[in-house]
Amino acid sequence: MTAAVIFDCDGVLVDSEPTAFALLGEDLARHGLTLGHEELEVHFLGGTIPGAAAKARQLGADLPAGWVEDFYERLYARLGEGTPLIPHVEEVVAALDRAGIPYAVGSNGSDRKMQVTLGQHPSLMARLHGRLFSGQSLGAPKPAPDLYLHAARALGVEPSRCTVVEDSPTGARAARAAGMTCFGYAPNGNAAALAAEGARPFTDMRELPSLMGL
């Protein structure tokens, strides 16, 4: 059985990615780069907005100076209109509570983004108080392992005894580099990409407690 669990946030705890990708696709198209949803996921899933800006410019987008800050503000506003939880994730957290297993969040999103999305769900937010960690704030976003190693230290658990729950190959790569077991949430068909990074794919959060031996 795992000794601690570290969740990614976007796409694992909160269903924020459809909103984020819709806004990103609209923005990039306005600036000369039209990509479909699958292409957006290939290039940007699991990354940061500064990283997305750099990649988009490489692909031909004519993004203005200050685009990152402006995009963040519009993204926070849109997410604030309503960001649901991933189905059944509260059941997973409840199972961890019953088993006495500590958990934290390690996200490439900003601290403010987590406050905007998770803050809409007070019960879950209360359980995560003091255990929300941002790779941007640490200055070492995934795929670097630093974020997950930092979360393990905060929980007081050796990395080898931690389990990560991810939905992106970038995050799975970080978990592998940190020496942690990784389960890859793949409800929409990216199981192969997650498995290629060492994650064990699954498609329904209701499967996760038994996969972790609870």
PyRosetta script that sets phi, psi and omega in degrees:
from pyrosetta import init, pose_from_sequence

init()
pose = pose_from_sequence("MTAAVIFDCDGVLVDSEPTAFALLGEDLARHGLTLGHEELEVHFLGGTIPGAAAKARQLGADLPAGWVEDFYERLYARLGEGTPLIPHVEEVVAALDRAGIPYAVGSNGSDRKMQVTLGQHPSLMARLHGRLFSGQSLGAPKPAPDLYLHAARALGVEPSRCTVVEDSPTGARAARAAGMTCFGYAPNGNAAALAAEGARPFTDMRELPSLMGL")
pose.set_psi(1, 141.4)
pose.set_omega(1, 177.7)
pose.set_phi(2, -64.1)
pose.set_psi(2, 151.6)
pose.set_omega(2, 178.8)
pose.set_phi(3, -97.6)
pose.set_psi(3, -18.9)
pose.set_omega(3, 178.9)
pose.set_phi(4, -161.7)
pose.set_psi(4, 153.7)
pose.set_omega(4, -179.2)
pose.set_phi(5, -126.0)
pose.set_psi(5, 135.9)
pose.set_omega(5, 175.4)
pose.set_phi(6, -120.1)
pose.set_psi(6, 118.2)
pose.set_omega(6, -179.7)
pose.set_phi(7, -94.9)
pose.set_psi(7, 137.4)
pose.set_omega(7, 158.3)
pose.set_phi(8, -66.5)
pose.set_psi(8, 165.9)
pose.set_omega(8, -178.2)
pose.set_phi(9, -102.1)
pose.set_psi(9, -68.7)
pose.set_omega(9, -175.3)
pose.set_phi(10, -68.3)
pose.set_psi(10, 122.2)
pose.set_omega(10, -179.4)
pose.set_phi(11, 87.0)
pose.set_psi(11, -6.7)
pose.set_omega(11, 178.4)
pose.set_phi(12, -119.4)
pose.set_psi(12, -48.5)
pose.set_omega(12, 175.2)
pose.set_phi(13, -97.9)
pose.set_psi(13, -44.4)
pose.set_omega(13, -178.6)
pose.set_phi(14, -119.9)
pose.set_psi(14, 143.9)
pose.set_omega(14, -178.1)
pose.set_phi(15, -89.3)
pose.set_psi(15, 64.7)
pose.set_omega(15, -174.7)
pose.set_phi(16, -93.2)
pose.set_psi(16, -18.2)
pose.set_omega(16, -170.3)
pose.set_phi(17, -67.8)
pose.set_psi(17, -37.3)
pose.set_omega(17, 176.0)
pose.set_phi(18, -57.0)
pose.set_psi(18, -42.1)
pose.set_omega(18, 178.5)
pose.set_phi(19, -65.1)
pose.set_psi(19, -46.0)
pose.set_omega(19, -177.6)
pose.set_phi(20, -64.7)
pose.set_psi(20, -43.0)
pose.set_omega(20, -178.8)
pose.set_phi(21, -70.4)
pose.set_psi(21, -34.9)
pose.set_omega(21, 177.0)
pose.set_phi(22, -61.7)
pose.set_psi(22, -46.6)
pose.set_omega(22, -179.9)
pose.set_phi(23, -66.5)
pose.set_psi(23, -41.3)
pose.set_omega(23, 179.4)
pose.set_phi(24, -63.3)
pose.set_psi(24, -44.0)
pose.set_omega(24, 178.9)
pose.set_phi(25, -60.4)
pose.set_psi(25, -43.0)
pose.set_omega(25, 177.7)
pose.set_phi(26, -60.6)
pose.set_psi(26, -44.5)
pose.set_omega(26, -177.2)
pose.set_phi(27, -66.0)
pose.set_psi(27, -47.4)
pose.set_omega(27, -178.3)
pose.set_phi(28, -63.7)
pose.set_psi(28, -37.3)
pose.set_omega(28, 178.5)
pose.set_phi(29, -62.8)
pose.set_psi(29, -38.7)
pose.set_omega(29, 177.5)
pose.set_phi(30, -64.0)
pose.set_psi(30, -25.1)
pose.set_omega(30, -177.6)
pose.set_phi(31, -108.8)
pose.set_psi(31, 25.9)
pose.set_omega(31, 167.2)
pose.set_phi(32, 92.7)
pose.set_psi(32, 9.2)
pose.set_omega(32, -179.4)
pose.set_phi(33, -129.5)
pose.set_psi(33, 107.2)
pose.set_omega(33, -179.8)
pose.set_phi(34, -102.0)
pose.set_psi(34, 119.8)
pose.set_omega(34, -179.8)
pose.set_phi(35, -131.4)
pose.set_psi(35, 143.2)
pose.set_omega(35, 173.9)
pose.set_phi(36, -76.9)
pose.set_psi(36, 171.1)
pose.set_omega(36, -176.0)
pose.set_phi(37, -60.4)
pose.set_psi(37, -43.6)
pose.set_omega(37, -179.6)
pose.set_phi(38, -62.9)
pose.set_psi(38, -39.6)
pose.set_omega(38, 178.3)
pose.set_phi(39, -65.4)
pose.set_psi(39, -39.5)
pose.set_omega(39, 177.3)
pose.set_phi(40, -60.3)
pose.set_psi(40, -43.0)
pose.set_omega(40, 179.7)
pose.set_phi(41, -64.6)
pose.set_psi(41, -42.6)
pose.set_omega(41, -179.8)
pose.set_phi(42, -58.8)
pose.set_psi(42, -43.4)
pose.set_omega(42, -174.3)
pose.set_phi(43, -84.1)
pose.set_psi(43, -30.5)
pose.set_omega(43, -165.6)
pose.set_phi(44, -126.1)
pose.set_psi(44, -10.1)
pose.set_omega(44, -177.2)
pose.set_phi(45, -61.4)
pose.set_psi(45, 128.0)
pose.set_omega(45, 176.6)
pose.set_phi(46, 84.7)
pose.set_psi(46, 0.6)
pose.set_omega(46, -178.0)
pose.set_phi(47, -94.6)
pose.set_psi(47, -164.7)
pose.set_omega(47, 177.5)
pose.set_phi(48, -113.0)
pose.set_psi(48, 164.2)
pose.set_omega(48, 177.7)
pose.set_phi(49, -67.8)
pose.set_psi(49, -42.0)
pose.set_omega(49, 173.3)
pose.set_phi(50, -58.1)
pose.set_psi(50, -39.8)
pose.set_omega(50, 177.5)
pose.set_phi(51, -66.4)
pose.set_psi(51, -37.5)
pose.set_omega(51, 177.6)
pose.set_phi(52, -63.9)
pose.set_psi(52, -38.9)
pose.set_omega(52, 178.7)
pose.set_phi(53, -62.6)
pose.set_psi(53, -44.8)
pose.set_omega(53, -179.8)
pose.set_phi(54, -63.2)
pose.set_psi(54, -43.9)
pose.set_omega(54, -179.7)
pose.set_phi(55, -66.5)
pose.set_psi(55, -42.1)
pose.set_omega(55, -179.4)
pose.set_phi(56, -62.3)
pose.set_psi(56, -40.1)
pose.set_omega(56, 177.7)
pose.set_phi(57, -64.5)
pose.set_psi(57, -37.7)
pose.set_omega(57, 176.5)
pose.set_phi(58, -62.2)
pose.set_psi(58, -33.5)
pose.set_omega(58, -178.4)
pose.set_phi(59, -84.1)
pose.set_psi(59, -4.3)
pose.set_omega(59, 174.4)
pose.set_phi(60, 115.0)
pose.set_psi(60, 2.5)
pose.set_omega(60, 178.5)
pose.set_phi(61, -73.3)
pose.set_psi(61, 135.6)
pose.set_omega(61, 178.9)
pose.set_phi(62, -95.8)
pose.set_psi(62, 71.5)
pose.set_omega(62, -177.1)
pose.set_phi(63, -80.9)
pose.set_psi(63, 134.9)
pose.set_omega(63, -178.6)
pose.set_phi(64, -75.5)
pose.set_psi(64, 163.3)
pose.set_omega(64, 171.4)
pose.set_phi(65, -60.6)
pose.set_psi(65, 140.5)
pose.set_omega(65, -179.6)
pose.set_phi(66, 83.9)
pose.set_psi(66, 4.6)
pose.set_omega(66, -177.9)
pose.set_phi(67, -61.9)
pose.set_psi(67, -40.8)
pose.set_omega(67, -176.5)
pose.set_phi(68, -58.2)
pose.set_psi(68, -50.8)
pose.set_omega(68, -177.9)
pose.set_phi(69, -63.3)
pose.set_psi(69, -41.9)
pose.set_omega(69, 179.9)
pose.set_phi(70, -65.5)
pose.set_psi(70, -42.3)
pose.set_omega(70, 180.0)
pose.set_phi(71, -63.4)
pose.set_psi(71, -43.1)
pose.set_omega(71, 178.4)
pose.set_phi(72, -55.0)
pose.set_psi(72, -46.8)
pose.set_omega(72, -177.1)
pose.set_phi(73, -62.5)
pose.set_psi(73, -42.2)
pose.set_omega(73, 179.2)
pose.set_phi(74, -70.0)
pose.set_psi(74, -34.5)
pose.set_omega(74, 177.5)
pose.set_phi(75, -66.2)
pose.set_psi(75, -45.4)
pose.set_omega(75, 178.9)
pose.set_phi(76, -59.9)
pose.set_psi(76, -40.6)
pose.set_omega(76, -179.8)
pose.set_phi(77, -63.8)
pose.set_psi(77, -43.4)
pose.set_omega(77, -178.7)
pose.set_phi(78, -69.4)
pose.set_psi(78, -42.3)
pose.set_omega(78, 177.6)
pose.set_phi(79, -63.7)
pose.set_psi(79, -33.5)
pose.set_omega(79, 179.7)
pose.set_phi(80, -66.5)
pose.set_psi(80, -16.4)
pose.set_omega(80, 178.2)
pose.set_phi(81, -73.6)
pose.set_psi(81, -14.8)
pose.set_omega(81, 178.2)
pose.set_phi(82, 149.7)
pose.set_psi(82, 114.6)
pose.set_omega(82, 178.2)
pose.set_phi(83, -130.2)
pose.set_psi(83, 106.3)
pose.set_omega(83, -176.6)
pose.set_phi(84, -74.5)
pose.set_psi(84, 161.0)
pose.set_omega(84, 171.1)
pose.set_phi(85, -74.7)
pose.set_psi(85, 154.0)
pose.set_omega(85, 170.2)
pose.set_phi(86, -62.7)
pose.set_psi(86, 134.9)
pose.set_omega(86, -177.9)
pose.set_phi(87, -54.1)
pose.set_psi(87, 130.9)
pose.set_omega(87, 173.2)
pose.set_phi(88, 73.7)
pose.set_psi(88, 6.3)
pose.set_omega(88, -179.3)
pose.set_phi(89, -69.3)
pose.set_psi(89, -29.4)
pose.set_omega(89, 177.2)
pose.set_phi(90, -65.1)
pose.set_psi(90, -30.0)
pose.set_omega(90, 176.2)
pose.set_phi(91, -66.2)
pose.set_psi(91, -37.0)
pose.set_omega(91, 177.5)
pose.set_phi(92, -64.1)
pose.set_psi(92, -46.7)
pose.set_omega(92, -179.7)
pose.set_phi(93, -62.8)
pose.set_psi(93, -40.5)
pose.set_omega(93, 178.4)
pose.set_phi(94, -62.9)
pose.set_psi(94, -38.8)
pose.set_omega(94, 178.1)
pose.set_phi(95, -64.4)
pose.set_psi(95, -38.4)
pose.set_omega(95, 176.7)
pose.set_phi(96, -65.3)
pose.set_psi(96, -41.3)
pose.set_omega(96, 178.2)
pose.set_phi(97, -60.8)
pose.set_psi(97, -44.3)
pose.set_omega(97, -179.8)
pose.set_phi(98, -62.9)
pose.set_psi(98, -34.7)
pose.set_omega(98, -179.1)
pose.set_phi(99, -84.6)
pose.set_psi(99, -5.5)
pose.set_omega(99, -179.3)
pose.set_phi(100, 70.8)
pose.set_psi(100, 28.0)
pose.set_omega(100, -178.7)
pose.set_phi(101, -98.1)
pose.set_psi(101, 122.9)
pose.set_omega(101, -179.6)
pose.set_phi(102, -73.1)
pose.set_psi(102, 158.3)
pose.set_omega(102, -178.9)
pose.set_phi(103, -150.3)
pose.set_psi(103, 160.4)
pose.set_omega(103, 179.7)
pose.set_phi(104, -149.2)
pose.set_psi(104, 176.9)
pose.set_omega(104, 177.9)
pose.set_phi(105, -121.7)
pose.set_psi(105, 132.7)
pose.set_omega(105, 173.9)
pose.set_phi(106, -124.5)
pose.set_psi(106, 107.0)
pose.set_omega(106, -172.2)
pose.set_phi(107, -122.4)
pose.set_psi(107, 145.3)
pose.set_omega(107, 169.7)
pose.set_phi(108, -78.3)
pose.set_psi(108, -11.3)
pose.set_omega(108, 175.4)
pose.set_phi(109, -71.1)
pose.set_psi(109, 163.3)
pose.set_omega(109, -179.9)
pose.set_phi(110, -74.4)
pose.set_psi(110, 162.5)
pose.set_omega(110, 174.5)
pose.set_phi(111, -57.9)
pose.set_psi(111, -41.8)
pose.set_omega(111, -178.7)
pose.set_phi(112, -64.2)
pose.set_psi(112, -38.6)
pose.set_omega(112, 179.4)
pose.set_phi(113, -61.5)
pose.set_psi(113, -42.7)
pose.set_omega(113, 178.1)
pose.set_phi(114, -63.8)
pose.set_psi(114, -36.7)
pose.set_omega(114, 177.2)
pose.set_phi(115, -64.8)
pose.set_psi(115, -38.8)
pose.set_omega(115, -179.5)
pose.set_phi(116, -67.1)
pose.set_psi(116, -45.6)
pose.set_omega(116, -173.4)
pose.set_phi(117, -83.6)
pose.set_psi(117, -56.0)
pose.set_omega(117, -179.7)
pose.set_phi(118, -67.3)
pose.set_psi(118, -28.8)
pose.set_omega(118, -179.5)
pose.set_phi(119, -62.9)
pose.set_psi(119, -16.5)
pose.set_omega(119, 176.4)
pose.set_phi(120, -76.9)
pose.set_psi(120, -6.0)
pose.set_omega(120, -175.3)
pose.set_phi(121, -128.4)
pose.set_psi(121, 79.4)
pose.set_omega(121, -169.3)
pose.set_phi(122, -57.1)
pose.set_psi(122, -36.1)
pose.set_omega(122, -178.1)
pose.set_phi(123, -63.6)
pose.set_psi(123, -47.3)
pose.set_omega(123, 178.9)
pose.set_phi(124, -68.9)
pose.set_psi(124, -40.9)
pose.set_omega(124, -179.5)
pose.set_phi(125, -59.4)
pose.set_psi(125, -39.6)
pose.set_omega(125, 179.7)
pose.set_phi(126, -63.7)
pose.set_psi(126, -37.0)
pose.set_omega(126, 179.2)
pose.set_phi(127, -68.1)
pose.set_psi(127, -25.7)
pose.set_omega(127, -175.7)
pose.set_phi(128, -97.9)
pose.set_psi(128, 4.4)
pose.set_omega(128, -176.6)
pose.set_phi(129, -55.4)
pose.set_psi(129, 127.4)
pose.set_omega(129, 179.1)
pose.set_phi(130, 80.0)
pose.set_psi(130, 2.6)
pose.set_omega(130, -176.8)
pose.set_phi(131, -127.9)
pose.set_psi(131, 29.5)
pose.set_omega(131, 175.9)
pose.set_phi(132, -106.1)
pose.set_psi(132, 119.4)
pose.set_omega(132, -175.7)
pose.set_phi(133, -125.4)
pose.set_psi(133, 133.2)
pose.set_omega(133, -177.7)
pose.set_phi(134, -110.6)
pose.set_psi(134, 128.3)
pose.set_omega(134, 175.8)
pose.set_phi(135, -63.5)
pose.set_psi(135, -29.6)
pose.set_omega(135, 177.5)
pose.set_phi(136, -68.2)
pose.set_psi(136, -42.9)
pose.set_omega(136, 179.4)
pose.set_phi(137, -64.8)
pose.set_psi(137, -34.2)
pose.set_omega(137, 178.3)
pose.set_phi(138, -76.9)
pose.set_psi(138, -15.3)
pose.set_omega(138, -176.9)
pose.set_phi(139, 76.4)
pose.set_psi(139, 20.0)
pose.set_omega(139, -178.4)
pose.set_phi(140, -149.1)
pose.set_psi(140, 71.9)
pose.set_omega(140, -179.9)
pose.set_phi(141, -68.9)
pose.set_psi(141, 159.5)
pose.set_omega(141, 173.4)
pose.set_phi(142, -58.6)
pose.set_psi(142, 143.2)
pose.set_omega(142, 22.0)
pose.set_phi(143, -87.1)
pose.set_psi(143, 3.7)
pose.set_omega(143, 172.9)
pose.set_phi(144, -61.1)
pose.set_psi(144, 145.0)
pose.set_omega(144, -178.1)
pose.set_phi(145, -80.2)
pose.set_psi(145, -6.1)
pose.set_omega(145, -169.8)
pose.set_phi(146, -56.6)
pose.set_psi(146, -40.3)
pose.set_omega(146, -177.5)
pose.set_phi(147, -61.6)
pose.set_psi(147, -46.9)
pose.set_omega(147, -178.8)
pose.set_phi(148, -70.1)
pose.set_psi(148, -35.2)
pose.set_omega(148, 176.2)
pose.set_phi(149, -66.0)
pose.set_psi(149, -38.1)
pose.set_omega(149, 176.8)
pose.set_phi(150, -62.9)
pose.set_psi(150, -43.9)
pose.set_omega(150, 179.6)
pose.set_phi(151, -64.0)
pose.set_psi(151, -39.1)
pose.set_omega(151, 178.1)
pose.set_phi(152, -62.7)
pose.set_psi(152, -41.6)
pose.set_omega(152, 177.6)
pose.set_phi(153, -63.2)
pose.set_psi(153, -40.7)
pose.set_omega(153, 179.7)
pose.set_phi(154, -63.1)
pose.set_psi(154, -33.0)
pose.set_omega(154, 179.0)
pose.set_phi(155, -85.0)
pose.set_psi(155, -11.7)
pose.set_omega(155, 179.8)
pose.set_phi(156, 73.3)
pose.set_psi(156, 32.6)
pose.set_omega(156, -176.9)
pose.set_phi(157, -125.9)
pose.set_psi(157, 138.4)
pose.set_omega(157, 177.1)
pose.set_phi(158, -62.5)
pose.set_psi(158, 141.0)
pose.set_omega(158, -178.6)
pose.set_phi(159, -53.3)
pose.set_psi(159, -38.8)
pose.set_omega(159, -177.3)
pose.set_phi(160, -64.9)
pose.set_psi(160, -15.7)
pose.set_omega(160, -179.6)
pose.set_phi(161, -103.3)
pose.set_psi(161, 7.1)
pose.set_omega(161, -180.0)
pose.set_phi(162, -98.5)
pose.set_psi(162, 148.1)
pose.set_omega(162, 173.3)
pose.set_phi(163, -116.2)
pose.set_psi(163, 133.6)
pose.set_omega(163, 177.2)
pose.set_phi(164, -106.5)
pose.set_psi(164, 141.6)
pose.set_omega(164, 173.1)
pose.set_phi(165, -115.6)
pose.set_psi(165, 117.7)
pose.set_omega(165, -173.0)
pose.set_phi(166, -130.0)
pose.set_psi(166, 164.9)
pose.set_omega(166, 171.7)
pose.set_phi(167, -128.4)
pose.set_psi(167, -0.1)
pose.set_omega(167, -177.4)
pose.set_phi(168, -123.8)
pose.set_psi(168, 147.3)
pose.set_omega(168, 174.1)
pose.set_phi(169, -58.2)
pose.set_psi(169, -35.2)
pose.set_omega(169, 178.1)
pose.set_phi(170, -59.1)
pose.set_psi(170, -46.4)
pose.set_omega(170, 179.2)
pose.set_phi(171, -68.6)
pose.set_psi(171, -38.9)
pose.set_omega(171, 177.4)
pose.set_phi(172, -62.5)
pose.set_psi(172, -36.9)
pose.set_omega(172, 177.3)
pose.set_phi(173, -63.7)
pose.set_psi(173, -39.9)
pose.set_omega(173, 177.5)
pose.set_phi(174, -63.8)
pose.set_psi(174, -42.6)
pose.set_omega(174, 178.9)
pose.set_phi(175, -62.0)
pose.set_psi(175, -43.3)
pose.set_omega(175, 179.2)
pose.set_phi(176, -63.2)
pose.set_psi(176, -42.2)
pose.set_omega(176, 179.1)
pose.set_phi(177, -65.2)
pose.set_psi(177, -27.6)
pose.set_omega(177, 178.7)
pose.set_phi(178, -83.1)
pose.set_psi(178, -5.9)
pose.set_omega(178, -179.3)
pose.set_phi(179, 77.6)
pose.set_psi(179, 29.1)
pose.set_omega(179, -176.4)
pose.set_phi(180, -111.9)
pose.set_psi(180, 148.1)
pose.set_omega(180, 170.5)
pose.set_phi(181, -66.2)
pose.set_psi(181, 141.6)
pose.set_omega(181, -179.1)
pose.set_phi(182, -132.3)
pose.set_psi(182, 129.2)
pose.set_omega(182, 169.4)
pose.set_phi(183, -104.3)
pose.set_psi(183, 130.4)
pose.set_omega(183, -175.1)
pose.set_phi(184, -105.7)
pose.set_psi(184, 112.9)
pose.set_omega(184, -179.7)
pose.set_phi(185, -76.2)
pose.set_psi(185, 115.6)
pose.set_omega(185, -173.1)
pose.set_phi(186, -133.5)
pose.set_psi(186, 67.6)
pose.set_omega(186, -178.8)
pose.set_phi(187, -74.2)
pose.set_psi(187, -16.0)
pose.set_omega(187, -173.0)
pose.set_phi(188, -119.4)
pose.set_psi(188, 21.0)
pose.set_omega(188, 168.5)
pose.set_phi(189, 98.4)
pose.set_psi(189, 15.4)
pose.set_omega(189, 177.7)
pose.set_phi(190, -101.6)
pose.set_psi(190, 29.5)
pose.set_omega(190, -177.4)
pose.set_phi(191, -60.7)
pose.set_psi(191, -40.4)
pose.set_omega(191, -176.1)
pose.set_phi(192, -64.1)
pose.set_psi(192, -41.0)
pose.set_omega(192, -180.0)
pose.set_phi(193, -66.3)
pose.set_psi(193, -37.5)
pose.set_omega(193, 177.0)
pose.set_phi(194, -68.2)
pose.set_psi(194, -43.8)
pose.set_omega(194, 179.8)
pose.set_phi(195, -62.5)
pose.set_psi(195, -34.4)
pose.set_omega(195, 179.2)
pose.set_phi(196, -63.5)
pose.set_psi(196, -22.3)
pose.set_omega(196, 178.3)
pose.set_phi(197, -99.2)
pose.set_psi(197, 11.9)
pose.set_omega(197, 174.6)
pose.set_phi(198, 94.3)
pose.set_psi(198, 3.8)
pose.set_omega(198, 179.5)
pose.set_phi(199, -84.8)
pose.set_psi(199, 155.6)
pose.set_omega(199, 173.6)
pose.set_phi(200, -99.7)
pose.set_psi(200, 108.9)
pose.set_omega(200, -173.7)
pose.set_phi(201, -71.9)
pose.set_psi(201, 149.2)
pose.set_omega(201, 169.9)
pose.set_phi(202, -148.1)
pose.set_psi(202, 163.3)
pose.set_omega(202, -170.6)
pose.set_phi(203, -119.7)
pose.set_psi(203, -8.2)
pose.set_omega(203, -175.1)
pose.set_phi(204, -141.9)
pose.set_psi(204, 128.3)
pose.set_omega(204, -178.3)
pose.set_phi(205, -59.0)
pose.set_psi(205, -23.3)
pose.set_omega(205, 179.1)
pose.set_phi(206, -66.9)
pose.set_psi(206, -18.9)
pose.set_omega(206, 177.2)
pose.set_phi(207, -76.2)
pose.set_psi(207, -24.0)
pose.set_omega(207, -166.0)
pose.set_phi(208, -65.0)
pose.set_psi(208, -44.1)
pose.set_omega(208, -179.6)
pose.set_phi(209, -55.2)
pose.set_psi(209, -43.9)
pose.set_omega(209, 179.8)
pose.set_phi(210, -69.9)
pose.set_psi(210, -34.5)
pose.set_omega(210, 176.6)
pose.set_phi(211, -62.0)
pose.set_psi(211, -32.9)
pose.set_omega(211, 179.3)
pose.set_phi(212, -87.4)
pose.set_psi(212, 2.1)
pose.set_omega(212, 177.4)
pose.set_phi(213, 81.3)
pose.set_psi(213, 21.2)
pose.set_omega(213, -179.8)
pose.set_phi(214, -84.5)
pose.dump_pdb("model.pdb")
